[in-house]
Structure formats: structure tokens, C-alpha cells
Amino acid sequence: MSIIAQFGPHLPFLRRYARALTGGHQSGDAYILASLEALKNDPSQIREGSSARVTLYRFFHTIWLSTGARLETGPKAGAAMLETRLKQLAPIQRQAFLLTTLEGFTRPEACEIMEIPAAGLEDLLDAAHREIESQLATTVLIIEDEPIIAADLAHLVEDLGHKFVGNATTRGQAVEMARKIKPGLILCDVQLADNSSGIDAVQDILSEIDLPVIFITAFPERLLTGERPEPTYLITKPFQDDAVKAAISQALFFRTETVLDQAD
């Protein structure tokens, strides 16, 4: 079976993970390309009994560590700001948290990917949770047309110490509220109440306000296509609370100047 046939179905989600880990599209994709090259050049390293998804992420982890786990965010990120935030959460802690929350791996699978014992993983997760809770609070605008989901998200962000400042259900309402409130973070659905696009709403907002955005959708594969623009931070519905926490932490950690990457 070819590399693409075996690992291709998992690449969109690895791309999501790589961007959340490294803070950008270009650096994340570069690590993925190197991982695929390693798989192609040395298929004997594929362990019998391991799933294709675990194998792919394990190779990515190996390549990432081989570079010193640098967080290459590109020229758009503020170096001083990133350096400050890097002191708050070690890369290895962030990876453990993302694997078990955003990506939904079991504890044993995460241990295999990171090649660490179970006790070591729990220590990393405990440290990550403590650091995430210490993140600076911000104001959060939710763009979601389902009242129950919006209420759940509002409750979650408030539990994390952030301030929920409103919920918009349409593109026009979202832009108007963002202009008025100027939030520090947006959680956004893709399909809105009047059949307008959450992505279009975010593009309108980003043309006027610089802030991180997390997209929440039931169909992530429609957005993770390799085409531009596409979101850096993406959560799949139905979402887990820890997945939202992880994405919020990453978005606030990096605070990149653009959320829909236009780079080639």
C-alpha cells in the first residue's frame, strides 16, 4: 500500500494538529512533509500493530523533536510576545495536551506517539492544565446560531476565566458586534442562521480588527483541504470541553496577526 493511500485520510487532521502545535501553516506543513519523507525512506520503522494514524503522528513527533521542537511561527508573529508565552508552557507539555484533547488520542496512544511512560504523560498533562489556567483572561465573542451550543461555549469560556461578551447568529450581526465590542478572541461556527458563512464574517472582522479566531464545525474535512484561506484553529463538533480549552490556549498563546493564512 502506498504512503498516500495508507496515511492520506489522516493528513487533514495532522495538519490541524501541526498548526496548533507550531503556531502557523508553513512551519506545520514543513514538519508534515519531513515526516512523510521519513516514512517513505524507512518504512521498516512502521511498527506492527500500530494504527496508521498513531504511526503518522509518531513520525511527526520524532521529526519535530529532532529539530529541537522549535516553534517557527513566521515573520508575522511578535517574537517578544511569543518568547514570553513560551516560558509559560513547555512545547512537550503542549503536545501531550493537544494529542489527548484536540486530537482525541487515548492515553496509551499518546504515550506511544511521544514514546514516554504513562506516568510521564500524566505529569505533562497536569503541568499543561496548570499553565492553561494561568493564561491571561480575555473577552470572547461567540458566533453560533445554535442557542444550546452557544450557551455551552459561553459557560466554558467563563469557567476558564474569560469574559463572554455576546453571541452573534449571522454574518452581519457578527461584524457589527465585533466592531462595537472589539473582543480578544472569537469562537465561530462555519454555517450561520441566515445561511451566511462564518468564514466570511471572520474575514470581514479581521480586515478591521487583529485577533485570534477558533472555528467550530461538524465538517472539518471541508476546511482542511490545503487550499487558502483555511483556519489555523479548528474544533470538530460535537466538541469536548478539553478540546475547546486546548484550542483557546493555543490561539491566545500565539496571537498570530492572521487567522486565515493567505500564504502560498
C-alpha positions as CSV (number, residue, x, y, z in Angstrom):
1,M,0.0,0.0,0.0
2,S,1.4,3.4,-0.9
3,I,2.2,6.1,1.7
4,I,-0.6,8.3,0.5
5,A,-3.2,5.5,0.5
6,Q,-2.2,4.4,4.0
7,F,-1.8,7.8,5.7
8,G,-3.7,10.2,3.4
9,P,-7.0,10.1,5.3
10,H,-5.3,11.3,8.4
11,L,-3.3,14.2,6.9
12,P,-6.0,16.8,7.3
13,F,-6.2,16.3,11.0
14,L,-2.4,16.1,11.3
15,R,-2.2,19.4,9.5
16,R,-4.7,20.9,12.1
17,Y,-2.5,19.5,14.9
18,A,0.8,20.7,13.4
19,R,-0.5,24.2,13.0
20,A,-1.9,24.3,16.6
21,L,1.5,23.0,17.9
22,T,3.8,25.2,15.8
23,G,1.6,28.3,15.5
24,G,1.5,28.6,11.7
25,H,0.6,26.9,8.5
26,Q,4.0,27.0,6.8
27,S,6.0,25.6,9.7
28,G,3.4,22.9,10.5
29,D,3.3,21.8,6.8
30,A,7.1,21.6,6.7
31,Y,7.2,19.2,9.6
32,I,4.5,17.1,8.0
33,L,6.4,16.9,4.7
34,A,9.5,15.8,6.5
35,S,7.5,13.2,8.4
36,L,6.1,11.7,5.1
37,E,9.6,11.7,3.6
38,A,10.9,9.7,6.7
39,L,8.0,7.2,6.3
40,K,8.8,6.8,2.7
41,N,12.5,6.4,3.1
42,D,12.3,4.0,6.0
43,P,9.1,2.0,6.1
44,S,10.7,-0.6,8.3
45,Q,10.1,1.8,11.2
46,I,6.4,1.3,11.0
47,R,5.5,-0.9,14.0
48,E,3.3,-3.9,13.6
49,G,0.1,-3.5,15.4
50,S,0.2,0.3,15.4
51,S,-2.6,2.1,13.6
52,A,-1.8,4.3,10.6
53,R,-2.9,7.4,12.5
54,V,-0.7,6.7,15.5
55,T,2.2,5.8,13.2
56,L,1.9,9.1,11.3
57,Y,1.8,11.2,14.4
58,R,4.7,9.3,16.0
59,F,6.9,10.1,12.9
60,F,5.8,13.7,13.1
61,H,6.7,13.8,16.8
62,T,10.2,12.3,16.0
63,I,10.9,14.9,13.3
64,W,9.6,17.7,15.4
65,L,11.9,16.7,18.3
66,S,14.8,16.3,16.0
67,T,14.8,20.0,15.3
68,G,14.7,20.9,19.0
69,A,11.0,21.4,19.0
70,R,11.3,24.9,17.7
71,L,8.1,26.9,17.3
72,E,8.5,28.6,14.0
73,T,5.7,31.0,13.6
74,G,6.9,33.1,10.7
75,P,7.6,36.8,10.4
76,K,4.1,37.8,11.3
77,A,4.3,36.7,15.0
78,G,5.7,39.0,17.6
79,A,9.0,37.5,18.8
80,A,9.0,39.1,22.2
81,M,5.4,38.1,22.9
82,L,6.0,34.5,21.8
83,E,9.1,34.3,23.9
84,T,7.1,35.4,27.0
85,R,4.4,32.8,26.3
86,L,6.9,30.0,25.6
87,K,8.1,30.4,29.2
88,Q,4.5,29.7,30.4
89,L,4.1,26.3,28.6
90,A,6.8,24.0,27.5
91,P,6.4,22.6,24.0
92,I,6.3,19.0,25.3
93,Q,3.5,19.8,27.7
94,R,1.5,21.4,24.9
95,Q,1.9,18.4,22.7
96,A,0.7,16.0,25.4
97,F,-2.4,18.1,26.0
98,L,-3.2,18.5,22.3
99,L,-2.8,14.8,21.5
100,T,-5.3,13.8,24.2
101,T,-7.8,16.6,23.8
102,L,-7.8,18.3,20.4
103,E,-6.8,15.1,18.5
104,G,-8.7,12.6,20.8
105,F,-5.9,10.0,21.2
106,T,-6.2,7.7,24.2
107,R,-3.6,7.9,26.9
108,P,-1.8,4.7,25.7
109,E,-1.8,6.0,22.1
110,A,-0.4,9.4,23.2
111,C,2.3,7.5,25.1
112,E,3.2,5.5,22.0
113,I,3.4,8.7,19.9
114,M,5.5,10.5,22.3
115,E,7.4,7.4,23.4
116,I,7.1,8.1,27.1
117,P,5.7,6.1,30.0
118,A,2.1,6.6,31.3
119,A,3.3,8.4,34.5
120,G,5.3,10.8,32.4
121,L,2.3,11.7,30.2
122,E,0.2,12.4,33.3
123,D,2.9,14.7,34.7
124,L,2.9,16.6,31.4
125,L,-0.9,16.9,31.3
126,D,-1.0,18.1,34.9
127,A,1.6,20.7,34.2
128,A,-0.2,21.8,31.0
129,H,-3.6,22.2,32.8
130,R,-2.0,24.4,35.4
131,E,-0.4,26.6,32.8
132,I,-3.5,26.9,30.7
133,E,-5.5,28.0,33.7
134,S,-2.9,30.8,34.3
135,Q,-3.3,32.2,30.8
136,L,-4.3,35.9,30.7
137,A,-8.0,36.4,30.6
138,T,-9.7,38.0,27.6
139,T,-13.1,38.9,26.2
140,V,-14.8,36.3,24.0
141,L,-17.3,36.8,21.2
142,I,-19.2,33.7,20.1
143,I,-20.6,33.4,16.6
144,E,-23.0,30.4,16.7
145,D,-26.6,30.0,15.6
146,E,-27.5,27.1,17.8
147,P,-28.6,28.5,21.2
148,I,-27.6,25.4,23.3
149,I,-24.2,25.2,21.7
150,A,-23.6,28.9,22.2
151,A,-24.7,28.6,25.9
152,D,-22.3,25.7,26.4
153,L,-19.4,27.6,24.9
154,A,-20.2,30.7,26.9
155,H,-20.3,28.7,30.1
156,L,-17.0,27.0,29.2
157,V,-15.1,30.3,28.4
158,E,-16.3,31.8,31.7
159,D,-15.1,28.7,33.6
160,L,-11.7,29.3,32.1
161,G,-11.7,32.8,33.5
162,H,-12.5,34.7,30.3
163,K,-15.4,37.1,29.8
164,F,-18.2,36.2,27.5
165,V,-19.3,39.4,25.7
166,G,-22.1,38.2,23.4
167,N,-23.3,35.8,20.7
168,A,-24.0,36.6,17.1
169,T,-26.0,34.3,14.8
170,T,-25.4,35.9,11.4
171,R,-22.6,37.4,9.4
172,G,-23.9,40.9,9.6
173,Q,-24.6,40.7,13.3
174,A,-21.1,39.2,14.0
175,V,-19.4,42.1,12.2
176,E,-21.5,44.7,13.9
177,M,-20.9,43.2,17.4
178,A,-17.1,42.8,16.8
179,R,-16.8,46.5,15.8
180,K,-18.6,47.6,18.9
181,I,-17.1,45.2,21.4
182,K,-13.6,44.6,20.0
183,P,-13.2,41.2,21.6
184,G,-9.9,39.5,22.3
185,L,-11.0,36.1,20.9
186,I,-13.7,34.7,18.7
187,L,-15.3,31.2,18.7
188,C,-17.0,30.8,15.3
189,D,-19.3,28.3,13.6
190,V,-19.0,28.0,9.9
191,Q,-22.6,27.8,8.9
192,L,-24.8,30.6,10.3
193,A,-28.5,31.1,10.8
194,D,-29.2,33.0,7.6
195,N,-27.1,30.6,5.5
196,S,-24.2,33.1,5.6
197,S,-20.7,32.0,6.2
198,G,-18.8,32.2,9.5
199,I,-15.6,32.3,7.5
200,D,-16.8,35.3,5.5
201,A,-17.8,37.0,8.8
202,V,-14.3,36.4,10.2
203,Q,-12.7,37.8,7.1
204,D,-14.8,40.9,7.4
205,I,-13.8,41.3,11.1
206,L,-10.1,40.6,10.5
207,S,-10.0,43.3,7.9
208,E,-10.6,45.8,10.8
209,I,-9.5,44.0,14.0
210,D,-6.5,41.8,14.7
211,L,-7.5,38.9,17.0
212,P,-7.3,35.1,17.1
213,V,-10.3,33.0,15.9
214,I,-11.2,29.4,16.6
215,F,-13.6,27.7,14.1
216,I,-16.0,25.1,15.3
217,T,-17.7,22.8,12.7
218,A,-19.2,19.4,12.2
219,F,-17.4,19.0,8.9
220,P,-13.7,19.9,9.4
221,E,-12.6,18.0,6.3
222,R,-14.3,20.6,4.2
223,L,-12.0,23.2,5.5
224,L,-8.7,21.3,5.8
225,T,-8.1,20.9,2.1
226,G,-4.8,22.5,1.7
227,E,-6.4,25.4,-0.2
228,R,-6.3,29.0,1.0
229,P,-7.8,30.5,3.1
230,E,-8.2,27.9,5.8
231,P,-8.3,28.2,9.6
232,T,-5.4,27.7,11.9
233,Y,-7.5,26.7,14.8
234,L,-10.3,24.2,14.2
235,I,-12.5,22.2,16.6
236,T,-14.8,19.4,15.5
237,K,-18.5,19.1,16.5
238,P,-19.6,17.6,18.8
239,F,-16.7,19.1,20.7
240,Q,-15.2,18.0,24.0
241,D,-14.6,20.7,26.7
242,D,-10.9,19.9,26.8
243,A,-10.6,20.3,23.0
244,V,-12.0,23.8,23.3
245,K,-9.7,24.6,26.2
246,A,-6.7,23.4,24.2
247,A,-7.6,25.5,21.2
248,I,-8.2,28.6,23.3
249,S,-4.9,28.1,24.9
250,Q,-3.1,27.8,21.6
251,A,-4.9,30.7,20.0
252,L,-4.1,33.0,22.9
253,F,-0.6,31.7,23.2
254,F,0.4,32.6,19.7
255,R,-1.9,35.5,18.9
256,T,-0.7,35.5,15.3
257,E,-1.6,38.5,13.2
258,T,-3.7,36.5,10.8
259,V,-6.0,33.6,11.5
260,L,-6.9,32.7,7.9
261,D,-3.4,32.2,6.4
262,Q,-3.1,33.6,2.9
263,A,0.5,32.3,2.4
264,D,1.3,30.2,-0.6
